[in-house]
C-alpha cells in the first residue's frame, strides 16, 4: 500500500517550488516621476526638462551619434509649470491640463523622438508615460472643445532677460494663424504680444518684427510642439517658450507665473473656445 507524502516531505518540496519561480518585475512608478493632471479648459501645460529625481537603475545617457545632445536641467521650469497652473485657475476659474517630468533629463529627454530620448530600455516606460499623457490630453481637448492650446516650458541661458518663442517658424500654430491671422501670434491679446506690451518683457522674435522673421534656431521648437502642434493635425496650437534666468529665479517665479497667467487669460478670451462642443 502506498503512503501519502509526509508533512516533512511537503515542507521541503514547497520551498523548492517557490524558489524555482522567476522573480516578479517591479512596475515603474509613473506617478512618482510624472505629474499628469487633467484639466477643465482647453489649455495644456508641459514641462519636460525640470525634473530632479533619478530613475531607478537607469544610467545617464552618453549621446553617441545624437545631434544637439543636451543633458542640462531647465532649472525651475517644473516649479513654474505648477505655479502657472494655479495662477491660471485663479484667473479663469478653470484648470489647465498639466504634464511635468520629475525624472532627470540626463537619463531620458521627453522633448526628443524616442530613438534620441533614452538609451536604456528601463527608461522607456517613463518616456512613454509622458507622451501618453500629452497624447491623451490633446485628444481630449480636441474632442471636448474642437481646438486648444499647448504651452511647452523651457529654459535658456543665452539671454537672462528674454523669452524666446518656438513654433518651428509658425508651423506649430498653423491653425491659429489661418483662423485669426498674425494678430493671434503677435497682437495685443496674443501670448507674446501681451507679455511684451503689458508686462514689458523682451520676447524674440520681437512682436513688431516682420512676420517672416525666423525664430532663433536654438530655441525654435522641439519634438513636443512638432508632435502635438496644429501642423501635425492635432487641432492643438503649440508654442514653446524659453525663459531666461531672470524669470526662473526663486524670487521671481511667482511674478513670472502671474504675468504669464494674465497673458494666457487674455489669449484665452480672444482666441480659444469658451464653450464645450456639446455643452447644454
SULQUI-V72732 format. One record per backbone hydrogen bond with DSSP energy under -1.0 kcal/mol. NH is the residue of the N-H (numbers start at 1). CO is the residue of the C=O. E is the energy in kcal/mol with one decimal. If there is no record, write none. Layout:
NH_CO_E, NH_CO_E
This chain:
10_6_-2.0, 11_7_-2.3, 12_8_-1.4, 13_9_-2.4, 14_10_-2.7, 16_12_-1.1, 17_13_-2.0, 18_14_-2.2, 19_15_-2.5, 20_16_-1.1, 21_18_-1.2, 30_28_-1.6, 33_29_-1.1, 34_30_-2.0, 35_100_-2.9, 37_98_-2.6, 40_95_-3.5, 41_95_-1.2, 43_41_-2.1, 44_149_-2.6, 45_97_-2.8, 46_151_-2.7, 47_99_-2.0, 53_102_-3.0, 58_55_-1.2, 61_106_-3.3, 66_63_-2.1, 74_49_-2.9, 75_73_-1.5, 77_74_-2.0, 80_76_-2.5, 81_77_-2.0, 82_78_-1.6, 83_79_-2.5, 84_80_-2.9, 85_81_-2.2, 86_82_-1.9, 87_83_-2.4, 88_84_-2.8, 89_85_-1.9, 90_86_-1.8, 91_87_-1.8, 92_88_-3.3, 93_89_-2.2, 97_43_-2.8, 98_37_-2.6, 99_45_-2.5, 100_35_-1.9, 101_47_-2.4, 102_33_-3.2, 103_33_-1.0, 104_53_-1.4, 107_104_-1.5, 108_104_-1.8, 109_117_-1.9, 112_109_-1.1, 116_113_-2.0, 118_114_-1.1, 123_120_-2.3, 124_121_-1.0, 127_123_-1.9, 128_124_-3.2, 129_125_-2.0, 130_126_-2.0, 131_127_-2.0, 132_128_-2.5, 133_129_-1.8, 134_130_-1.9, 135_131_-2.7, 136_132_-2.9, 137_133_-2.6, 138_134_-2.6, 139_135_-2.0, 140_136_-2.2, 141_137_-2.7, 142_138_-2.2, 143_139_-2.3, 144_140_-2.5, 145_141_-3.2, 146_142_-1.3, 148_235_-1.3, 149_42_-1.9, 150_237_-2.9, 151_44_-3.0, 152_239_-2.6, 153_46_-3.1, 154_241_-2.4, 156_243_-2.2, 162_159_-1.5, 163_202_-2.3, 164_242_-2.3, 165_204_-3.5, 166_240_-2.1, 168_220_-3.3, 172_167_-2.3, 174_171_-1.4, 177_173_-2.6, 178_174_-2.6, 179_175_-2.0, 180_176_-2.5, 181_177_-2.1, 184_181_-1.6, 185_182_-1.6, 186_182_-2.7, 187_183_-1.5, 190_187_-1.6, 194_190_-2.4, 195_191_-1.8, 196_192_-2.3, 197_193_-2.7, 198_194_-2.4, 199_194_-1.0, 201_195_-2.1, 204_163_-2.1, 209_206_-1.7, 213_210_-2.7, 219_216_-1.8, 223_111_-1.2, 226_222_-2.0, 227_223_-2.4, 228_224_-2.4, 229_225_-1.5, 230_172_-1.6, 232_229_-1.8, 233_230_-1.7, 237_148_-2.4, 238_172_-2.3, 239_150_-2.3, 240_166_-2.8, 241_152_-2.5, 242_164_-2.3, 243_154_-2.4, 244_162_-1.3, 246_160_-1.5, 247_244_-1.4, 252_249_-1.6, 253_249_-1.1, 256_252_-2.7, 257_253_-2.7, 258_254_-2.3, 259_255_-2.9, 260_256_-2.6, 261_257_-2.4, 262_258_-2.1, 263_259_-2.0, 264_260_-2.5, 265_261_-2.3, 266_262_-1.9, 267_263_-2.3, 268_264_-3.1, 269_265_-2.2, 270_266_-1.9, 271_267_-3.0, 272_268_-1.6, 277_144_-3.3, 279_276_-1.5
